[in-house]
Amino acid sequence: MFNLVVLTGRLTADPELKTTPNGISVTSFSIAVGRRYRSGEETQTDFINIVAWRQTAEFITKYFKKGSMIGIEGSIQTRRYTDKNGANRTVFEVVANNVQFVESKRDNGGSNEPAETFSNATANDFTEIDGGMDDDLPF
């Protein structure tokens, strides 16, 4: 079974870094994501709740702000709780595993965002390919 979510959207508010009693960094925020309801019609907007932990949370709160375009890869989780009126509630949210910038510095009005992205992968997970080999590719 798979539980994989890939989204791009804009932050609806500045993310705020919080710390659990055990000292773990966490941030919760929502992003606005466009969705086509019917072909040819104007897109509708969904507001998706996101939660990020540890280094991912720290990265998001350092480099993203309200209105920033963000790419998120993660999984859906549900939480159940009883509200102050005694009603049972269920919350659906995306737990962000990897995030990345979706727009360049030039596109977002020249903010101070760095060129790199954040991922759980390390530099040793990739092999550099010579850019001059494009003519040799079989597709």
N, C-alpha and C positions, 0 to 999 in steps of 0.2 A: 504494500500500500504506500501511497505517496501523500505527503502533506507539504507541498511546495508552493510558495506564493512569490511572484515577481511583479513589482509595482513601480511606476514612476508617477510622481505627483508633486504638488507644492505644499510646503508646511503651512498650516493654518495659524500658527502662533510660534513664538520663539520657544525652542525646547529648553527645559530647565533640568539641570543635573541635580539629582537627589542621591542620598546615600542611605542604605538600609542600616539597621542597628548593628549588623555584622560588618559594616564597612564596604559593602558592594555598591558600586555606582549603577544608577538606573535613571532612565528618562522615559517619559510617556508623552506622546504627542499625536496629532492626527494630520493626515495629508488629504488634500483634495485631488481626486482622480476622476478624469473625464470618462464617460461611458456612453456609447451610442445605444439609444433605446430601440430605434428602428432605422433601417438603412435610409440615408438621405435626410434624416431629421437632425436637428440640433442635438449636441451631446448634453447629457445630464451629468451632474456631479455627485459622486459618492464621497463621503468623508470616512476614511478608514483609520481606526485607532491602531497605533504602533507602540510597541514597548521595546527598548533596547537595554542591554546589560553590559556592565564592565567597560572594556576598552571601546566597544562600539558606541555606548552611551556617551562616553567622554569625547569621542571623535565627533559625534553629531552635535553635541552642545557647543563644541569649540568652533566648528566650521559652518554650521547651518543656522539660518534665522527664518523668521516669518517670510513667506513668499519664495524661499529658495526651492529650486527643483531638486528632487532627490530620487535616486534609484535604490530600491530595497529588495533584497532577497531574504526570505524567511519562511516561517510556517504559521499556520493559524492555531491559536489555542483558545479554549473557553474557560471562563471562570464563573462560578456560581456563588451568589451571596444573598443575604436577606437585607433589604433596605430598612431605613428607619421606621417605615410604616408596617413592617412585617411581611412585605411582599417578596417572593423569591424572584431574583433577577439572574439573567445570564448575560455575560459580556463576551463578545467575540473580538479578538485582537490579533494582530500579526506580531510575532516575535522576530525582530530583525537580526539576521545572522551576518549579513554583509550589506554594506551601503556604499554608494558611489555618487560622485557629482554627475549631473546629467547635462549641465550647461557650462560653457566656458566663462572665464572672467569677463570677456568681452560681452557675452550675452546677458550677464546679470548686472550690468551697470558698473563693472570694474571693482567688485568687492575684493577682499583680500583672500579669497579662497585659493588654496594651493592646488597645484596641478595633479597631485597624487590622489589615489582613492584608498579606501580602507576595506580590507577583506581579511578573513581568517586565514587565507593562504599566505605563505611566506615567499620571499624572492627565490628560494631554492626550488619551489614547485614549478618553475617555468624555465624554458630554454629560449634564449634569444635567437631569432631567425634573421638572417641577412636580408634586408629589404630589397636587394637587387635580384632576387631569385624569382620574381613574379612570373617571368616568361616560362619558367620550367614547371609551373604547376599544371597538373593534369586536368583541371577543370576551369 
